[in-house]
Amino acid sequence: MDNVLNIRPRGALDLVSLGALVHRLDPGIIPFRKAAECQIHVSGGEYNVAANLSDCFRMNTAIATAMVEYPIGDLAAERVKAMGVKPFYRFFKHNGVNGPNIAAVYSDRGQGIRAPVVFYNRCNEAAAQLRPGDFDWETIFSGGVRWFHSGGIFASLSATTGELIIEGMKAARKAGAVVSFDLNFREKLWSIWGGEKKAADVVERIVGNVDVLVGNEEDLQKGLGIPGPKANAKSKLDPEIFLGMMRDLAARHPNVRVAATTLREVHSANRHSWSAVAWVNGKAFNAPACDLEVLDRVGGGDGFASGFIYGLLSGEPPEEAVKLGWAHGALLTTFPGDTTMATLEQVRSFAGGGSARIQR
């Protein structure tokens, strides 16, 4: 991969993520309208990648994000520390009434034929107030940085967050880092202030600074405005549609040298078929397909992205990197919460064809 991406061999930080922290309230299989208690998971599409790379893959990672000085902020900061992620915070004071806040995400997992449900309260979210100039990138990158990551969820929060992503990406490129972006298109978030047209305008400018892109065909269509091919894929695990869109992506953004996505067919809330595909300099690399018994699907895509990035950072060939991403994403759906509880040994074992036989 080195000759494709020119990854720095060393740096004080293997990866820096830029994004929002959220806390997810999870009543398990009970719908919120009937819930009496819930677990709290600290999450964020961009943060999850840094946390997974630190905790499972033993890499040195950091997060640049907003932090609010109130108990929910304290809870989030404690979890960031526990996952071994170095924080670069822009602090906000909470006024004791209406914010600024660490956003809340509410979800129930569904069960069988009942689908999972996710909704938000991102009112007066501190991360949406982040803007260019809030982080001293030169200091953050001063010890050397190998990879910089952000995503479409953070880009969708306000008119200033996309500009901050572009600022961070340009500083990272200047520091010699590879730059990645997870399209993660969320229609609900964009619709509040910009809609699909604004999303395409902002994301188009961001992707002009990107080496590695993560996202499925819907993300490519809605986030980048790349038309899908007329041919229908034979199944959700068929990479044909995604790979067919790569020609348009390469023509529009020749700077993007690697793109990857998960492939998921949902049979029920708890039973999914799962695969992945990567496109590297015009060549396709497929992961195997497997059936998953899903405990909590939230964060599976971030689990794939972090395992895939780990493979690339570790100098693995593309076919191995996509398998590591596929294996870690699969394992992540077997744990509660949005971030990993897997070990590197478990990931490598499953990627290499391991099974669920008891380990004694």
NULUM-915344 format. One record per residue (C-alpha): residue in three letters; x, y, z. Coordinates in steps of 0.2 Angstrom, whole numbers, padded with zeros to 4 digits, always signed. Layout:
NULUM-915344
alaXYZ/...
This chain:
NULUM-915344
met+0000+0000+0000/asp+0015+0012+0003/asn+0017+0015-0016/val-0002+0019-0017/leu-0004+0031-0002/asn+0014+0036+0003/ile+0010+0033+0022/arg+0023+0040+0034/pro+0032+0026+0043/arg+0032+0035+0059/gly+0024+0049+0069/ala+0019+0053+0087/leu+0001+0050+0082/asp-0005+0036+0070/leu-0022+0045+0067/val-0031+0061+0072/ser-0050+0061+0070/leu-0060+0077+0069/gly-0078+0076+0074/ala-0092+0077+0087/leu-0094+0067+0103/val-0112+0061+0107/his-0119+0051+0121/arg-0131+0037+0115/leu-0145+0032+0127/asp-0149+0013+0124/pro-0163+0004+0132/gly-0159-0012+0123/ile-0173-0021+0114/ile-0186-0010+0123/pro-0194+0004+0113/phe-0191+0021+0121/arg-0209+0024+0123/lys-0209+0009+0135/ala-0191+0011+0142/ala-0188+0012+0161/glu-0169+0012+0160/cys-0155+0013+0148/gln-0136+0011+0145/ile-0126+0026+0140/his-0113+0024+0126/val-0101+0038+0121/ser-0099+0038+0102/gly-0097+0049+0087/gly-0094+0042+0069/glu-0077+0051+0069/tyr-0072+0047+0087/asn-0077+0029+0085/val-0063+0026+0072/ala-0050+0034+0084/ala-0056+0024+0099/asn-0056+0007+0090/leu-0039+0010+0083/ser-0032+0014+0100/asp-0041+0001+0110/cys-0041-0014+0099/phe-0027-0011+0086/arg-0015-0003+0099/met-0012+0013+0089/asn-0008+0031+0095/thr-0024+0041+0091/ala-0031+0058+0095/ile-0048+0067+0093/ala-0051+0085+0090/thr-0068+0090+0096/ala-0079+0101+0107/met-0080+0097+0125/val-0094+0105+0137/glu-0090+0109+0155/tyr-0104+0099+0164/pro-0107+0082+0170/ile-0112+0074+0153/gly-0095+0082+0146/asp-0086+0074+0161/leu-0094+0057+0157/ala-0088+0058+0138/ala-0071+0064+0143/glu-0069+0049+0155/arg-0074+0037+0141/val-0062+0045+0129/lys-0048+0043+0142/ala-0053+0025+0145/met-0051+0021+0126/gly-0034+0028+0126/val-0038+0042+0114/lys-0028+0059+0116/pro-0040+0073+0117/phe-0038+0090+0109/tyr-0053+0099+0116/arg-0061+0116+0112/phe-0070+0119+0128/phe-0088+0127+0130/lys-0096+0132+0146/his-0114+0125+0150/asn-0126+0139+0156/gly-0135+0127+0167/val-0151+0127+0157/asn-0150+0125+0138/gly-0132+0122+0133/pro-0121+0121+0124/asn-0124+0102+0125/ile-0115+0086+0121/ala-0128+0079+0108/ala-0140+0065+0113/val-0144+0050+0102/tyr-0158+0039+0107/ser-0159+0021+0100/asp-0168+0004+0103/arg-0160-0011+0095/gly-0176-0019+0088/gln-0178-0037+0088/gly-0182-0050+0074/ile-0195-0042+0062/arg-0195-0026+0072/ala-0182-0014+0065/pro-0170-0003+0076/val-0175+0015+0079/val-0163+0030+0080/phe-0167+0048+0083/tyr-0157+0063+0089/asn-0158+0078+0101/arg-0144+0089+0094/cys-0151+0105+0100/asn-0138+0119+0104/glu-0124+0106+0101/ala-0107+0112+0105/ala-0098+0103+0091/ala-0110+0112+0078/gln-0102+0128+0084/leu-0084+0123+0080/arg-0076+0133+0066/pro-0060+0136+0057/gly-0047+0143+0069/asp-0053+0133+0084/phe-0038+0121+0084/asp-0020+0124+0083/trp-0016+0111+0069/glu+0003+0115+0069/thr+0004+0110+0087/ile-0007+0095+0086/phe+0003+0088+0071/ser+0020+0094+0078/gly+0026+0077+0083/gly+0021+0069+0066/val+0004+0063+0061/arg+0002+0048+0049/trp-0017+0049+0045/phe-0031+0062+0047/his-0049+0056+0047/ser-0066+0065+0047/gly-0084+0061+0041/gly-0100+0067+0034/ile-0110+0067+0051/phe-0098+0081+0058/ala-0099+0090+0041/ser-0118+0090+0042/leu-0120+0099+0059/ser-0118+0117+0053/ala-0111+0129+0040/thr-0095+0130+0049/thr-0090+0112+0053/gly-0087+0108+0034/glu-0075+0123+0033/leu-0066+0116+0049/ile-0064+0099+0041/ile-0056+0107+0025/glu-0045+0117+0036/gly-0039+0102+0046/met-0037+0091+0030/lys-0026+0105+0022/ala-0015+0106+0037/ala-0014+0087+0039/arg-0009+0085+0020/lys+0005+0099+0023/ala+0011+0088+0038/gly+0012+0073+0027/ala-0003+0063+0033/val-0015+0053+0023/val-0032+0060+0023/ser-0048+0049+0024/phe-0067+0054+0025/asp-0082+0043+0029/leu-0097+0050+0018/asn-0109+0044+0032/phe-0124+0054+0023/arg-0138+0058+0036/glu-0153+0066+0028/lys-0161+0071+0044/leu-0145+0081+0049/trp-0143+0090+0032/ser-0161+0094+0030/ile-0161+0106+0045/trp-0150+0119+0037/gly-0145+0114+0019/gly-0153+0099+0011/glu-0146+0087-0002/lys-0139+0101-0013/lys-0130+0110+0000/ala-0123+0093+0006/ala-0117+0089-0011/asp-0108+0106-0012/val-0100+0104+0004/val-0095+0086+0003/glu-0088+0089-0015/arg-0076+0102-0008/ile-0071+0091+0006/val-0067+0076-0005/gly-0056+0087-0016/asn-0043+0085-0001/val-0046+0066+0002/asp-0035+0051-0002/val-0046+0037+0005/leu-0065+0037+0005/val-0077+0026+0014/gly-0096+0025+0009/asn-0109+0015+0001/glu-0118+0018-0015/glu-0132+0029-0006/asp-0118+0039+0002/leu-0110+0042-0015/gln-0127+0047-0023/lys-0133+0058-0010/gly-0117+0065-0003/leu-0107+0067-0019/gly-0121+0067-0032/ile-0113+0053-0042/pro-0127+0044-0051/gly-0129+0025-0048/pro-0128+0013-0063/lys-0145+0007-0071/ala-0140-0011-0068/asn-0147-0018-0052/ala-0136-0029-0041/lys-0141-0047-0039/ser-0140-0045-0020/lys-0135-0032-0007/leu-0118-0042-0005/asp-0115-0039-0024/pro-0101-0025-0025/glu-0106-0022-0044/ile-0116-0005-0040/phe-0102+0002-0029/leu-0088-0003-0041/gly-0098+0004-0056/met-0098+0021-0048/met-0079+0021-0045/arg-0076+0026-0063/asp-0086+0042-0061/leu-0078+0045-0044/ala-0061+0043-0051/ala-0065+0055-0066/arg-0071+0068-0054/his-0059+0066-0040/pro-0042+0058-0046/asn-0035+0062-0029/val-0045+0048-0021/arg-0035+0033-0023/val-0044+0021-0012/ala-0062+0019-0008/ala-0071+0005+0002/thr-0088+0001+0009/thr-0097-0013+0019/leu-0110-0024+0010/arg-0125-0028+0021/glu-0141-0038+0018/val-0153-0036+0033/his-0164-0052+0035/ser-0170-0046+0052/ala-0164-0035+0066/asn-0153-0049+0073/arg-0148-0058+0057/his-0138-0049+0044/ser-0127-0055+0029/trp-0110-0046+0029/ser-0096-0042+0017/ala-0085-0028+0011/val-0076-0022-0004/ala-0061-0010-0007/trp-0057-0001-0023/val-0038+0003-0024/asn-0030+0011-0039/gly-0044+0004-0051/lys-0043-0014-0044/ala-0057-0022-0033/phe-0053-0032-0017/asn-0068-0042-0009/ala-0069-0048+0009/pro-0078-0065+0012/ala-0097-0065+0016/cys-0103-0071+0032/asp-0120-0072+0042/leu-0120-0061+0058/glu-0131-0064+0073/val-0132-0045+0078/leu-0133-0039+0096/asp-0131-0020+0092/arg-0128-0014+0074/val-0123+0004+0078/gly-0105+0007+0075/gly-0102-0008+0063/gly-0097+0003+0049/asp-0085+0013+0059/gly-0078-0004+0065/phe-0075-0008+0047/ala-0067+0009+0043/ser-0055+0007+0058/gly-0050-0011+0054/phe-0047-0006+0036/ile-0037+0009+0041/tyr-0027-0001+0053/gly-0023-0013+0038/leu-0017+0001+0027/leu-0007+0009+0041/ser+0001-0007+0045/gly+0007-0010+0027/glu-0005-0025+0024/pro-0009-0028+0006/pro-0026-0022+0001/glu-0034-0039+0001/glu-0029-0041+0019/ala-0034-0023+0024/val-0052-0026+0018/lys-0053-0043+0027/leu-0047-0034+0044/gly-0060-0021+0042/trp-0073-0034+0038/ala-0068-0045+0053/his-0068-0030+0065/gly-0084-0023+0059/ala-0092-0040+0061/leu-0086-0043+0079/leu-0091-0025+0084/thr-0109-0030+0080/thr-0108-0043+0094/phe-0104-0031+0108/pro-0116-0018+0116/gly-0111+0000+0112/asp-0103+0009+0097/thr-0085+0006+0101/thr-0074-0010+0101/met-0072-0023+0114/ala-0063-0034+0102/thr-0044-0039+0103/leu-0032-0038+0089/glu-0030-0057+0091/gln-0049-0060+0089/val-0049-0049+0073/arg-0034-0057+0065/ser-0041-0075+0069/phe-0058-0071+0062/ala-0051-0062+0046/gly-0040-0078+0044/gly-0055-0090+0044/gly-0058-0092+0063/ser-0074-0098+0070/ala-0084-0096+0086/arg-0078-0112+0094/ile-0075-0110+0112/gln-0057-0104+0117/arg-0050-0114+0131/
